[in-house]
Amino acid sequence: MGSQAPAAGPPAAGPAPVVAPVVVPVPPPVPPEASGVNHCFLPHRGARKLVILFSATGTRPGRFNMWTLARAIPHHRLYLSQPGNGWYQDGVPGLGAGPGAGPGAGPGAGPGADPVRNPGAGLEATLTAIRALIAAHGITGVYTVGSSMGGHGALLYAARLDGAALVFGAETVLRLPASKSASLMPATAPAPLPDLAPLIAAGGRATHLYAGELDAVDLYCAARVMGLPGVAVTTLRGVGHAVISHLSATDRLLPLIAAFVDDRPPPDLPGQGRACQIAGFAEACYAGLRGYAAGQNDQALPALQRAMGLYPDAALPRYLMAKTLMGLGRLAEALPLAVQAAAMAPDDAEHQVVLAHALRRAGRTDEAIAHYHGLLARWPDLAKAHHDLALALRAAGRADEAAAHFATALRLKPAHPLYRRQGRPPPLISRLKRALRARLWPGPSPWSPPDPDPDPDPGRNPGRNPGIRP
């Protein structure tokens, strides 16, 4: 008889088996979408470096500074913009979080990332999204580039992402009196990290900061961080806030960025100055600007005189001194300084306007008119120059020409209250009186009150976007 398999039965008694715990793997952060209204990521095959390019104020939605220029960079590129002039302190909308975060805004969006209810959350959400992108692409080096507001963002994000920064005309501390962030950044915008000096000092990575020697705020901000580890500051003579535009126009911007990303020493630039190497100069210039902006001209003068003594080759203190003296009515002292400042900065429109203004205020009307025509041939869209030229033409009895330039100033800056008042056509009786007065007195009328100062704003054109347009 063949054998049979034993019948199945209960298992023999013994120790209970050990059940291994179930381990649920934590998924890595989800990288953000490749592009949105305020960000655009362009990968480069085989690259291990990421270049983040920050746009300045005034950039239109869906557009980015340095778009065309950066195509020559053989690395991953992430373009960022920040609507609302938040100086990148509250993150980038659509990249993690930020103002306007909501449905479809990207990873991290939601109430917890609302910078109004939770200041700093938008910034952290955006940084988390960028770190996810870095991890997803195996990126080993982060390099940030930006100008003005974008320069502040580049410094901030480089410090938080352990990266290197190349910035132009950047404020290292926000909302200083007479600064662009003070005039353009909304009062309600959160600024959880307004002073970047501690962050830069703690990071110690390479930070290259370029500033124009015609901008007191930029010089002061550069001087504040110059001695920190890893920080190199370069100042350029005859250049104002728009350093990046100057370098682009002279074909020196791309070689500078390429050397930065390749970890090579930056190339020497023509016109390098000593403004931040002279102890106390940048601080004295800013103290003079701050006094002038506050209407405290008597307090501004000593600081500007000290700045002129420290750095005799600098145009900025002469420019500020001329404006301050004109504010005090000391026209005979202001005019020589305006002449010197304009000669030392021939390519800066603001310095040329102040010279023409000083000539007009000193009664040298024909010379002022000639100088205005010359500078408008170079900068035809300078509303301030059109307005001031109109004042000079009106004083010379050339009412029709004056009306045309008043209208041009108003067209260029329709919201400016002074231009609106001057550019409005006068009533018929006023026009008849002016025509009769011009016939009887071809020159300036002896009863005409002095014209108002056409430069009520002490800053150096803070609303202008210095970034490079795509």
C-alpha positions in Angstrom: 0.0 0.0 0.0 1.4 3.3 -1.0 2.2 5.9 1.6 -0.2 8.8 2.2 0.6 12.4 3.0 -0.1 13.1 6.7 -3.3 15.0 7.3 -3.1 18.7 7.9 -3.6 19.7 11.5 -2.8 22.5 13.9 0.9 23.5 14.0 3.0 22.3 16.8 3.2 24.6 19.8 6.3 26.9 19.9 7.4 30.5 20.3 5.3 33.1 18.4 7.0 34.5 15.2 8.5 38.1 15.4 6.6 40.5 13.1 8.9 43.2 11.6 7.6 46.7 11.9 6.3 48.3 8.8 8.5 51.3 7.7 6.7 53.9 5.6 9.3 55.8 3.5 9.0 59.6 3.6 8.8 60.9 0.0 11.3 63.6 -0.9 9.9 67.2 -1.4 8.2 67.6 -4.7 10.1 69.9 -7.0 8.2 73.0 -8.2 6.7 73.4 -11.6 9.2 74.3 -14.3 7.7 77.8 -14.8 5.1 80.2 -13.7 4.3 83.9 -13.9 7.1 84.8 -11.5 9.6 82.0 -12.0 11.1 80.0 -14.9 13.5 77.0 -14.5 15.6 76.1 -17.6 17.6 72.9 -17.0 20.9 72.3 -18.8 21.8 68.7 -19.6 24.7 67.4 -17.5 25.0 70.6 -15.4 25.6 70.5 -11.7 25.4 74.2 -11.0 22.3 76.4 -10.6 22.4 80.1 -11.4 19.4 82.0 -9.9 18.8 85.3 -11.6 16.7 87.9 -9.7 14.7 90.6 -11.5 14.6 94.2 -10.3 11.5 96.4 -9.6 9.2 97.2 -12.4 9.5 93.9 -14.3 6.3 93.0 -16.1 4.6 89.6 -15.2 6.0 86.8 -17.1 9.2 88.7 -18.0 12.6 88.4 -16.4 15.8 90.5 -16.3 18.9 89.1 -18.0 16.8 86.6 -20.0 18.7 86.9 -23.3 22.1 87.5 -21.7 22.0 84.4 -19.5 21.4 82.1 -22.5 25.1 81.8 -22.9 25.5 80.3 -19.4 25.9 76.5 -19.7 24.3 75.7 -16.3 20.8 75.3 -14.9 19.0 78.7 -14.7 16.2 79.8 -12.5 14.7 83.2 -13.3 12.8 84.9 -10.5 10.7 88.1 -10.3 8.8 89.5 -7.3 5.7 91.7 -8.0 4.7 94.2 -5.4 8.3 95.3 -4.7 8.7 93.1 -1.6 12.5 92.8 -2.1 12.1 89.0 -2.1 11.6 89.0 1.7 8.2 87.3 1.4 9.0 84.7 -1.2 8.1 84.4 -4.8 4.4 84.0 -5.7 3.8 80.6 -7.3 7.2 79.2 -6.2 6.3 77.6 -2.9 4.3 80.6 -1.6 4.3 84.3 -1.2 1.7 87.1 -1.7 -1.2 85.8 -3.7 -0.6 82.2 -2.9 -3.7 80.2 -3.4 -5.0 77.4 -5.6 -2.4 76.4 -8.1 0.2 78.6 -6.4 2.6 75.7 -5.9 3.9 73.5 -3.1 3.7 75.0 0.3 0.9 77.4 -0.6 -1.9 77.8 1.9 -2.7 79.7 5.1 0.5 78.6 6.8 2.5 80.3 4.0 0.6 83.6 4.2 3.3 86.3 5.0 0.6 88.6 6.3 -0.5 86.2 9.1 2.8 84.5 9.4 5.7 86.8 8.4 8.6 84.9 6.9 6.5 81.9 6.0 6.4 82.9 2.3 10.2 83.1 2.2 10.6 79.7 3.9 8.2 78.1 1.5 10.0 79.5 -1.6 13.4 78.4 -0.2 11.9 74.9 0.4 10.7 74.7 -3.2 14.2 75.7 -4.5 15.9 73.1 -2.3 13.5 70.5 -3.7 14.6 71.6 -7.2 18.2 71.4 -6.2 17.8 67.9 -4.8 15.8 66.7 -7.9 18.6 67.7 -10.3 21.6 66.7 -8.3 22.8 70.3 -8.1 26.0 70.8 -6.1 26.6 74.6 -6.4 24.2 77.6 -6.2 25.1 81.0 -7.6 22.8 84.0 -7.4 22.9 87.2 -9.5 20.8 90.4 -9.2 20.6 94.1 -9.3 18.9 96.6 -7.0 15.9 94.8 -5.5 17.1 91.7 -7.3 20.6 92.2 -5.7 19.0 92.2 -2.2 17.2 89.0 -3.1 20.4 87.4 -4.5 22.2 88.2 -1.2 19.4 86.9 0.9 18.8 83.6 -1.0 22.6 82.9 -1.4 23.0 83.1 2.4 20.0 80.8 3.0 21.0 78.3 0.3 24.7 78.2 1.1 25.5 79.8 -2.3 27.6 82.5 -3.8 26.3 85.9 -4.8 27.1 88.5 -7.5 25.1 91.7 -7.0 24.9 95.2 -8.3 23.6 98.2 -6.5 22.1 96.2 -3.7 20.7 97.5 -0.4 22.1 95.3 2.4 19.7 96.8 4.9 16.1 97.8 4.0 14.1 101.0 4.4 17.0 103.3 5.1 15.9 107.0 4.8 16.3 108.2 1.1 16.7 104.6 -0.1 14.8 103.0 -2.9 13.3 100.3 -0.7 12.0 103.1 1.6 10.2 104.8 -1.3 9.1 101.7 -3.3 8.6 98.9 -0.8 5.0 98.9 0.6 4.8 99.7 4.3 2.7 96.5 4.8 5.3 94.3 3.1 6.9 91.9 5.6 10.7 92.1 6.0 11.6 89.3 8.5 15.3 89.8 7.6 15.8 93.5 6.9 19.5 93.5 7.7 21.5 91.0 5.7 24.9 91.6 7.4 24.5 88.9 10.0 23.4 86.4 7.4 26.3 87.2 5.1 28.8 87.0 8.0 27.5 83.6 9.1 27.6 82.2 5.6 31.1 83.1 4.6 30.6 82.2 1.0 31.9 84.3 -1.9 30.0 87.5 -2.2 30.9 90.0 -4.9 29.2 93.4 -4.6 29.5 96.2 -7.2 28.3 99.7 -6.4 28.3 103.0 -8.4 30.2 105.9 -6.8 27.3 108.3 -7.6 24.8 106.5 -5.3 25.2 107.3 -1.6 22.8 104.6 -0.4 24.5 101.9 -2.4 27.9 103.0 -1.2 26.8 103.0 2.4 25.2 99.5 2.1 28.3 98.2 0.5 30.6 99.7 3.1 28.5 98.0 5.9 29.4 94.5 4.7 32.8 95.1 3.1 34.8 93.6 6.0 32.8 90.5 6.4 34.2 87.0 5.5 34.1 86.3 1.8 32.9 89.7 0.8 34.6 91.7 -2.0 33.4 95.2 -2.9 34.1 97.0 -6.1 33.0 100.6 -6.8 32.9 102.3 -10.2 33.6 106.0 -10.8 31.1 108.0 -12.8 28.4 105.3 -12.4 25.2 105.6 -10.4 22.7 103.0 -9.3 22.4 101.3 -12.7 25.7 99.5 -12.5 24.4 96.4 -14.3 23.2 98.5 -17.3 26.5 100.2 -17.5 28.3 96.8 -17.5 25.9 95.4 -20.1 26.3 98.4 -22.4 30.1 98.0 -22.3 30.0 94.3 -22.9 31.5 93.5 -19.6 28.5 91.9 -17.7 28.6 88.4 -19.3 32.3 87.9 -18.8 31.9 88.9 -15.2 29.0 86.5 -14.6 30.9 83.7 -16.4 34.0 84.1 -14.2 31.8 84.2 -11.1 30.0 80.9 -11.9 33.3 79.3 -13.0 34.8 80.2 -9.6 37.5 82.3 -11.3 38.7 85.7 -10.1 36.6 88.5 -11.5 38.1 90.5 -14.4 39.4 94.0 -13.7 37.0 96.7 -14.8 37.9 100.2 -16.1 37.0 103.0 -13.8 37.3 101.2 -10.5 37.3 103.6 -7.6 38.2 103.8 -3.9 35.0 104.9 -2.3 34.6 102.0 0.0 38.3 101.7 0.7 38.5 105.2 2.3 37.3 104.9 5.9 34.3 107.1 6.6 33.7 108.3 3.0 30.5 106.3 2.3 29.1 107.1 5.7 29.7 110.8 5.3 28.0 110.8 1.8 25.0 109.0 3.2 24.8 111.3 6.2 24.8 114.3 3.8 22.1 112.7 1.6 20.0 111.9 4.6 20.3 115.5 5.9 19.4 116.9 2.5 16.4 114.5 2.1 15.1 115.5 5.6 15.4 119.2 4.7 18.2 119.6 7.3 20.6 121.3 4.9 22.7 122.9 7.7 23.4 119.5 9.1 24.1 118.0 5.7 26.9 120.5 4.9 29.5 119.3 7.4 29.1 115.7 6.4 29.5 116.5 2.7 32.5 118.8 3.4 34.1 115.9 5.3 33.4 113.5 2.3 35.0 116.0 -0.1 38.1 116.1 2.0 38.3 112.3 2.3 38.0 111.6 -1.4 38.7 114.7 -3.5 38.3 112.8 -6.8 34.6 111.9 -6.1 31.8 113.7 -7.9 29.0 112.6 -5.5 29.7 114.9 -2.5 30.0 117.9 -4.9 26.7 117.0 -6.5 25.0 116.7 -3.1 26.7 119.8 -1.8 25.5 121.8 -4.8 21.9 120.7 -4.2 22.2 121.5 -0.5 23.5 125.0 -1.1 20.8 125.7 -3.6 18.3 124.6 -1.0 19.8 127.2 1.3 19.7 129.9 -1.4 23.5 130.1 -1.6 23.6 130.1 -5.4 27.1 131.6 -5.8 28.6 128.8 -3.8 26.5 126.1 -5.4 27.3 126.8 -9.1 31.1 126.1 -9.0 30.4 122.8 -7.3 27.7 121.9 -9.8 30.2 122.6 -12.6 32.8 120.4 -11.1 30.3 117.5 -10.4 29.0 117.6 -14.0 32.6 117.6 -15.4 33.5 114.6 -13.2 30.4 112.6 -14.1 29.8 113.5 -17.8 27.7 110.4 -18.4 25.3 110.8 -15.5 22.0 112.6 -16.4 21.3 113.7 -12.8 24.6 115.5 -12.5 24.0 117.4 -15.8 20.5 118.4 -14.7 21.8 119.9 -11.5 24.3 122.0 -13.4 21.6 123.3 -15.7 19.4 123.9 -12.7 22.2 125.9 -11.0 22.8 128.0 -14.1 19.1 128.8 -14.3 18.8 129.7 -10.6 21.9 131.9 -10.9 20.2 133.9 -13.7 22.4 132.6 -16.5 19.3 131.6 -18.5 20.8 131.3 -21.9 23.5 129.0 -20.7 21.0 126.9 -18.8 18.8 126.6 -21.9 21.8 125.5 -24.0 22.8 122.9 -21.4 19.2 121.5 -21.2 19.1 121.1 -24.9 22.4 119.3 -24.9 21.4 116.8 -22.2 18.0 116.2 -23.7 19.7 115.2 -26.9 21.3 112.4 -24.9 18.4 111.6 -22.5 15.2 112.7 -24.3 12.8 111.0 -21.9 14.1 112.8 -18.8 10.9 114.5 -17.5 12.8 116.6 -14.9 14.9 118.2 -17.6 11.9 119.0 -19.8 10.2 120.7 -16.9 13.2 122.7 -15.8 13.9 123.7 -19.4 10.3 125.0 -19.7 10.9 127.1 -16.6 14.0 128.6 -18.2 12.2 129.2 -21.5 9.3 130.9 -19.7 11.7 133.2 -17.9 13.3 134.1 -21.3 9.8 135.0 -22.6 9.6 132.0 -25.0 6.2 131.0 -23.8 5.2 128.7 -26.7 8.4 126.6 -26.4 8.0 126.5 -22.6 4.4 125.1 -23.1 5.7 122.3 -25.3 8.3 121.2 -22.8 5.8 121.5 -19.9 3.5 119.2 -21.9 6.3 116.7 -22.6 7.2 116.5 -18.9 3.6 115.9 -18.0 3.3 113.2 -20.7 6.4 111.4 -19.4 5.2 111.6 -15.7 1.5 112.2 -15.7 1.0 111.6 -12.0 3.7 114.1 -10.9 1.8 116.9 -9.0 4.2 119.7 -10.0 4.2 118.7 -13.6 0.4 118.5 -13.6 0.2 122.0 -12.2 2.7 123.5 -14.5 1.5 121.6 -17.6 -2.1 122.6 -17.3 -3.0 125.3 -19.9 -3.5 128.7 -18.1 -6.8 130.5 -18.3 -7.4 133.0 -21.2 -6.8 136.1 -19.0 -3.5 134.7 -17.7 -2.4 133.9 -21.3 -3.3 137.5 -22.4 -1.4 138.9 -19.4 1.7 136.8 -20.2 1.6 137.9 -23.9 1.4 141.5 -22.9 4.1 141.2 -20.3 6.4 139.4 -22.9 5.9 142.3 -25.3 6.7 144.9 -22.7 9.5 143.0 -21.0 11.2 140.5 -23.3 13.3 139.3 -20.5 12.3 138.0 -17.1 9.6 140.0 -15.5 10.6 142.1 -12.5 7.4 141.0 -10.7 7.7 137.2 -11.4 8.1 135.2 -8.2 11.0 132.7 -8.2 10.2 129.3 -9.8 9.8 126.3 -7.4 12.6 123.9 -7.2 11.7 121.3 -9.8 13.4 118.5 -7.8 11.2 118.0 -4.8 12.3 114.4 -4.5 15.8 114.1 -2.9 16.5 110.6 -4.1 18.3 109.7 -7.3 15.3 108.7 -9.5 14.3 105.8 -7.2 11.5 104.6 -9.4 13.7 103.7 -12.3 14.3 100.1 -12.9 18.0 99.5 -13.3 17.7 95.9 -14.4 18.3 94.7 -17.9 15.1 94.1 -19.9 14.6 90.8 -21.7 
